[in-house]
Amino acid sequence: MPDNLSVTHLVDSRELGDIRHVLDDLLPRQAAGGLNPSVTAFVEPGEDLKRRIGGVDVAVVEKPPKAGWRWAWTLAARLKQQRPAIIHTHTPAAARWGSPAARLMGRPCLTTCHSAQGARISSFIWNLNQFIVSVSMDVQRQLQATNHINPKKCQIVYNGIDLKRDSGRGEAVSRSALGIPPDAVFLASTGRFIPEEDQESQLKAVRKLRSKECDARLVVMGEGPLEERLKAKAKEFGIEEAVRLIPWSDHPRALIAACDIFLVTSVRHGRPVTILEAMAAGKPVIATSIGSNPEMIVERKTGYLVPCGYPERIDTAVMRLKALPNLVADIGKAARERVEELFTAEMMELNYRKLYERLASGS
């Protein structure tokens, strides 16, 4: 592969979410490895966007609300200014425009699907890609079930995280600052306060745990429309003093580092990056058995998988961990080792580099 190969990552600003954290870990490693990464985001008119991702300045292209196919020519013209050798689109929304633009430019293209949400698009778009990358086997299965995709184009590259990044980045979080006694079981969670995240199951689990004289405390970092409802539910359950909802931070690792056990109760989509962050911190994770969660968590070895909407299963897992203190350390150690083996940013960068090499060589 030629040195200083230029790769343009194309994203839809509406779907950044966890993708921003993936790019924050991926792009610096691509640059350090001799690639020349750039980022282009298409945005709605007037939209404000953070103009730097992964240490790379973001070029912004406004997409009209009713953009037609001719807009692909506009995008191609803007992308040409960066002189990319490869176009790497992230999410099907970006692929809808980036794949035709890449073809108009005569450049190879690959698309990474970070979830199967919104992934049903025309086979014409998929065929413009040399590779269609899924971040898990689960995403790949859903893609192939809902789209006409050539299996030979399908690849899996797991998202990876930076194990060297400071866990305390951002504002420090401590048990004492949160009012959590040293002997309490500190449960933590992050996410939007929306029905799909099902934080109510976490509240019900805390209620059940405290009824068993387990001093469980829950801190949830997030924001969203259900915040007041969750506070009201905590009061209704008589656990308002044991539950804290704190504002969202771009750097949740500090909260993860302070807790004993991390909870993920999403009912629609897996939370791969969040789960990996907790596993890397050596924390047992109790997560719903959906999406790619089972690909990361090995039941009873690196964490626990529970059915959606069953707080009593969360309660059972927490009580098991509380009863066997050595188990917390053993599971945390195994979780960290699993991340080191399969889910590092270095491994993610290497796997994408191999695909770029094949594109650059025309193989």
C-alpha positions as CSV (number, residue, x, y, z in Angstrom):
1,M,0.0,0.0,0.0
2,P,1.4,3.4,-0.9
3,D,2.6,5.7,1.9
4,N,0.4,8.6,2.8
5,L,-2.7,7.0,1.2
6,S,-5.6,9.5,1.5
7,V,-8.8,8.2,3.0
8,T,-11.9,10.4,3.4
9,H,-14.4,9.3,6.0
10,L,-17.9,10.4,5.2
11,V,-20.5,10.8,7.9
12,D,-24.1,12.0,8.3
13,S,-24.1,14.5,11.2
14,R,-27.5,13.1,12.4
15,E,-26.0,9.7,12.9
16,L,-22.7,10.5,14.6
17,G,-23.5,9.2,18.1
18,D,-21.1,6.5,19.1
19,I,-19.5,6.8,15.6
20,R,-17.7,9.9,16.9
21,H,-16.0,7.9,19.6
22,V,-15.0,5.2,17.1
23,L,-13.4,7.8,14.8
24,D,-11.8,9.5,17.8
25,D,-9.9,6.3,18.4
26,L,-9.4,5.3,14.7
27,L,-8.2,8.4,13.0
28,P,-5.1,9.2,15.1
29,R,-3.9,5.6,14.6
30,Q,-4.4,5.9,10.9
31,A,-2.4,9.1,10.8
32,A,0.3,7.5,12.9
33,G,0.4,4.5,10.6
34,G,1.2,6.6,7.5
35,L,-2.3,7.2,6.2
36,N,-3.8,10.6,5.5
37,P,-7.3,10.5,7.0
38,S,-9.9,13.3,6.5
39,V,-13.5,13.7,7.5
40,T,-16.4,15.2,5.6
41,A,-19.9,15.5,7.2
42,F,-23.1,16.5,5.4
43,V,-25.4,18.6,7.6
44,E,-28.8,20.2,7.4
45,P,-28.7,23.9,6.4
46,G,-27.9,26.1,9.4
47,E,-26.8,23.1,11.5
48,D,-23.9,23.6,13.9
49,L,-21.4,20.8,14.1
50,K,-18.3,20.3,16.2
51,R,-15.6,20.8,13.6
52,R,-12.9,18.4,14.8
53,I,-13.1,14.6,15.2
54,G,-10.1,12.4,16.1
55,G,-7.7,15.3,15.8
56,V,-8.9,15.9,12.2
57,D,-10.7,19.0,11.0
58,V,-14.1,18.2,9.6
59,A,-15.2,19.6,6.2
60,V,-18.9,20.4,6.2
61,V,-21.2,20.1,3.2
62,E,-24.8,21.3,3.5
63,K,-27.3,18.8,2.1
64,P,-30.7,20.3,1.1
65,P,-33.7,18.8,2.8
66,K,-35.1,17.5,-0.5
67,A,-31.8,16.6,-2.1
68,G,-32.1,14.7,-5.4
69,W,-29.6,12.5,-7.2
70,R,-27.9,15.5,-8.7
71,W,-26.6,16.4,-5.2
72,A,-24.2,13.4,-5.6
73,W,-22.4,15.5,-8.2
74,T,-22.1,18.4,-5.7
75,L,-20.8,16.0,-3.0
76,A,-18.3,14.5,-5.5
77,A,-17.0,18.0,-6.4
78,R,-16.5,18.8,-2.7
79,L,-14.8,15.5,-2.0
80,K,-12.4,15.9,-4.9
81,Q,-10.9,18.9,-3.1
82,Q,-9.5,16.5,-0.5
83,R,-8.0,14.3,-3.3
84,P,-8.9,11.0,-1.6
85,A,-7.8,7.6,-2.9
86,I,-10.5,5.8,-1.0
87,I,-14.0,6.9,0.3
88,H,-15.1,5.3,3.6
89,T,-18.7,6.0,4.4
90,H,-20.1,5.3,7.8
91,T,-23.8,4.2,8.1
92,P,-26.2,3.6,5.2
93,A,-27.4,7.2,5.4
94,A,-23.9,8.3,4.4
95,A,-23.6,5.5,1.8
96,R,-26.7,6.7,0.0
97,W,-24.7,9.7,-1.2
98,G,-21.1,8.8,-0.7
99,S,-21.2,5.6,-2.8
100,P,-22.5,7.4,-5.9
101,A,-20.1,10.3,-5.3
102,A,-17.2,7.8,-5.1
103,R,-18.3,6.2,-8.4
104,L,-18.5,9.6,-10.1
105,M,-15.0,10.3,-8.9
106,G,-13.7,7.0,-10.0
107,R,-12.6,6.1,-6.4
108,P,-13.2,2.8,-4.5
109,C,-15.6,2.9,-1.7
110,L,-16.5,0.9,1.4
111,T,-19.3,1.4,3.9
112,T,-19.3,0.5,7.6
113,C,-22.6,-0.2,9.2
114,H,-22.4,0.5,12.9
115,S,-26.0,-0.8,13.3
116,A,-28.7,-2.3,11.1
117,Q,-31.0,0.6,11.8
118,G,-32.0,2.3,8.5
119,A,-29.9,-0.2,6.6
120,R,-32.5,-1.2,4.0
121,I,-31.4,0.7,0.9
122,S,-31.3,-0.2,-2.8
123,S,-29.0,-2.9,-4.0
124,F,-27.7,-0.3,-6.5
125,I,-26.1,1.6,-3.6
126,W,-24.7,-1.5,-2.0
127,N,-23.2,-2.7,-5.4
128,L,-21.3,0.6,-5.7
129,N,-19.2,-0.5,-2.6
130,Q,-16.3,-2.8,-2.9
131,F,-16.7,-3.8,0.8
132,I,-19.7,-3.7,3.2
133,V,-18.3,-3.8,6.7
134,S,-20.4,-4.7,9.8
135,V,-19.2,-4.0,13.3
136,S,-20.7,-7.4,14.5
137,M,-22.0,-10.7,13.3
138,D,-25.5,-9.5,14.5
139,V,-25.4,-6.4,12.3
140,Q,-24.2,-8.5,9.3
141,R,-27.0,-11.0,9.8
142,Q,-29.6,-8.2,9.8
143,L,-28.1,-6.6,6.8
144,Q,-28.1,-9.8,4.8
145,A,-31.7,-10.5,5.9
146,T,-33.1,-7.2,4.7
147,N,-30.9,-6.4,1.7
148,H,-29.7,-8.0,-1.5
149,I,-26.0,-7.9,-0.8
150,N,-23.2,-10.0,-2.4
151,P,-21.9,-12.1,0.5
152,K,-18.4,-11.8,-1.0
153,K,-18.4,-8.1,-0.2
154,C,-19.3,-8.6,3.5
155,Q,-16.7,-8.1,6.1
156,I,-16.7,-7.8,9.9
157,V,-14.5,-5.3,11.7
158,Y,-15.3,-5.0,15.4
159,N,-15.2,-1.5,16.9
160,G,-12.2,-1.1,19.2
161,I,-11.4,1.3,22.0
162,D,-8.3,3.1,23.2
163,L,-7.1,1.3,26.3
164,K,-4.4,3.9,27.0
165,R,-6.8,6.8,27.2
166,D,-7.1,8.2,30.8
167,S,-10.2,6.8,32.5
168,G,-10.5,10.0,34.5
169,R,-10.6,12.3,31.4
170,G,-13.2,15.0,32.0
171,E,-14.6,15.9,35.4
172,A,-13.6,13.5,38.2
173,V,-16.3,11.3,39.6
174,S,-16.0,9.7,43.1
175,R,-18.2,7.7,45.4
176,S,-18.0,10.3,48.1
177,A,-18.9,13.2,45.8
178,L,-22.0,11.2,44.7
179,G,-22.9,10.4,48.3
180,I,-22.3,6.7,48.0
181,P,-21.2,4.9,51.1
182,P,-18.0,2.8,50.8
183,D,-19.8,-0.5,51.5
184,A,-22.7,0.2,49.1
185,V,-23.1,-1.7,45.8
186,F,-22.5,1.1,43.3
187,L,-24.4,0.5,40.0
188,A,-23.9,2.8,37.1
189,S,-25.4,3.3,33.7
190,T,-25.2,5.8,30.8
191,G,-27.6,6.6,28.0
192,R,-30.5,8.7,26.8
193,F,-33.6,8.9,29.0
194,I,-35.9,7.3,26.4
195,P,-38.1,4.2,26.4
196,E,-35.6,2.2,24.4
197,E,-33.0,2.4,27.1
198,D,-35.5,1.1,29.7
199,Q,-33.9,2.7,32.8
200,E,-37.1,1.9,34.6
201,S,-35.9,-1.8,34.8
202,Q,-32.8,-0.5,36.6
203,L,-35.0,1.3,39.1
204,K,-37.1,-1.8,39.7
205,A,-33.9,-3.9,40.2
206,V,-32.6,-1.4,42.8
207,R,-36.0,-1.5,44.6
208,K,-35.8,-5.3,44.8
209,L,-32.2,-5.3,45.9
210,R,-32.9,-2.8,48.7
211,S,-35.8,-5.0,49.8
212,K,-33.3,-7.7,50.5
213,E,-31.2,-5.3,52.7
214,C,-28.6,-4.8,49.9
215,D,-27.5,-1.2,50.0
216,A,-27.7,-0.7,46.2
217,R,-27.1,2.7,44.8
218,L,-27.6,3.7,41.1
219,V,-26.1,6.6,39.2
220,V,-27.3,7.1,35.6
221,M,-25.5,9.6,33.4
222,G,-27.7,11.0,30.6
223,E,-30.4,13.3,29.4
224,G,-33.7,13.0,27.6
225,P,-37.4,13.4,27.7
226,L,-38.1,10.8,30.4
227,E,-35.9,12.4,33.1
228,E,-38.7,13.7,35.2
229,R,-40.7,10.4,34.8
230,L,-37.7,8.5,36.1
231,K,-37.3,10.8,39.1
232,A,-41.0,10.3,39.8
233,K,-40.7,6.5,39.5
234,A,-37.7,6.5,41.9
235,K,-39.9,8.4,44.4
236,E,-42.8,6.1,43.9
237,F,-40.6,3.1,44.5
238,G,-39.2,4.7,47.7
239,I,-35.7,4.7,46.4
240,E,-35.2,8.4,45.5
241,E,-32.3,8.7,48.0
242,A,-30.5,5.7,46.4
243,V,-30.8,7.0,42.8
244,R,-29.0,9.9,41.1
245,L,-29.5,11.1,37.5
246,I,-26.5,13.2,36.5
247,P,-25.9,15.3,33.3
248,W,-24.4,13.6,30.3
249,S,-20.7,14.0,29.7
250,D,-18.6,13.2,26.6
251,H,-16.2,11.3,28.8
252,P,-18.2,8.7,30.8
253,R,-15.1,6.7,31.7
254,A,-14.7,8.5,35.0
255,L,-18.1,7.3,36.2
256,I,-17.4,3.8,34.9
257,A,-14.1,3.7,36.8
258,A,-15.8,4.7,40.0
259,C,-18.7,2.1,39.9
260,D,-18.8,-1.6,41.0
261,I,-21.1,-2.9,38.3
262,F,-22.2,-1.4,35.0
263,L,-25.7,-1.9,33.7
264,V,-27.0,-1.8,30.1
265,T,-30.8,-2.3,29.7
266,S,-31.4,-1.2,26.1
267,V,-34.3,-3.1,24.5
268,R,-33.7,-2.2,20.9
269,H,-30.0,-1.9,20.1
270,G,-26.8,-3.2,21.7
271,R,-24.4,-0.6,23.3
272,P,-21.1,-2.0,22.0
273,V,-18.8,1.0,22.8
274,T,-20.3,1.6,26.2
275,I,-20.0,-2.1,27.1
276,L,-16.4,-2.2,25.9
277,E,-15.5,0.9,28.0
278,A,-16.8,-0.8,31.1
279,M,-15.1,-4.2,30.3
280,A,-11.8,-2.4,29.7
281,A,-12.2,-0.7,33.1
282,G,-12.4,-4.2,34.6
283,K,-16.1,-3.9,35.6
284,P,-18.6,-6.7,35.5
285,V,-21.3,-5.7,33.0
286,I,-25.0,-6.8,33.2
287,A,-26.6,-6.2,29.8
288,T,-29.6,-7.2,27.9
289,S,-29.0,-10.1,25.5
290,I,-29.7,-8.2,22.3
291,G,-27.8,-7.1,19.3
292,S,-24.0,-7.6,19.5
293,N,-24.0,-7.7,23.3
294,P,-23.6,-11.5,23.4
295,E,-20.5,-11.2,21.1
296,M,-18.7,-9.2,23.7
297,I,-20.0,-10.6,27.0
298,V,-19.3,-14.3,27.7
299,E,-22.0,-15.3,30.2
300,R,-20.8,-15.6,33.8
301,K,-17.2,-15.2,32.6
302,T,-17.0,-11.6,31.5
303,G,-20.4,-10.4,32.6
304,Y,-24.1,-11.4,32.6
305,L,-26.8,-11.3,29.9
306,V,-30.4,-10.8,30.9
307,P,-33.7,-10.7,29.0
308,C,-35.1,-7.3,28.1
309,G,-37.6,-6.1,30.7
310,Y,-36.7,-8.5,33.5
311,P,-35.3,-6.5,36.4
312,E,-35.4,-9.6,38.7
313,R,-32.6,-11.1,36.5
314,I,-30.5,-8.0,37.1
315,D,-31.2,-8.4,40.8
316,T,-30.1,-12.1,40.7
317,A,-26.8,-11.2,39.0
318,V,-26.0,-8.4,41.4
319,M,-26.8,-10.5,44.4
320,R,-24.5,-13.3,43.0
321,L,-21.7,-10.7,42.6
322,K,-22.3,-9.3,46.1
323,A,-22.2,-12.7,47.7
324,L,-18.9,-13.7,46.0
325,P,-16.6,-10.6,46.3
326,N,-13.7,-12.5,44.5
327,L,-16.1,-13.0,41.5
328,V,-16.2,-9.3,40.9
329,A,-12.5,-9.1,40.5
330,D,-12.3,-12.4,38.5
331,I,-15.0,-11.3,36.0
332,G,-13.5,-7.8,35.8
333,K,-10.1,-9.3,34.9
334,A,-11.6,-11.6,32.3
335,A,-13.5,-8.8,30.8
336,R,-10.4,-6.6,30.5
337,E,-8.5,-9.5,28.9
338,R,-11.3,-10.1,26.3
339,V,-11.2,-6.5,25.2
340,E,-7.4,-6.7,25.0
341,E,-7.7,-9.8,22.8
342,L,-10.5,-8.7,20.4
343,F,-11.6,-5.1,20.8
344,T,-8.7,-2.7,20.8
345,A,-8.4,0.4,18.6
346,E,-5.1,-1.0,17.3
347,M,-6.9,-4.1,16.1
348,M,-9.7,-2.1,14.5
349,E,-7.1,0.1,12.7
350,L,-5.2,-2.9,11.4
351,N,-8.3,-4.6,10.1
352,Y,-9.4,-1.5,8.2
353,R,-5.8,-1.1,6.9
354,K,-6.0,-4.6,5.4
355,L,-9.2,-3.6,3.5
356,Y,-7.6,-0.4,2.3
357,E,-4.6,-2.3,1.0
358,R,-6.9,-4.6,-1.0
359,L,-8.8,-1.6,-2.4
360,A,-5.5,0.2,-3.3
361,S,-4.2,-2.8,-5.1
362,G,-7.5,-3.5,-6.8
363,S,-7.9,-7.0,-5.4
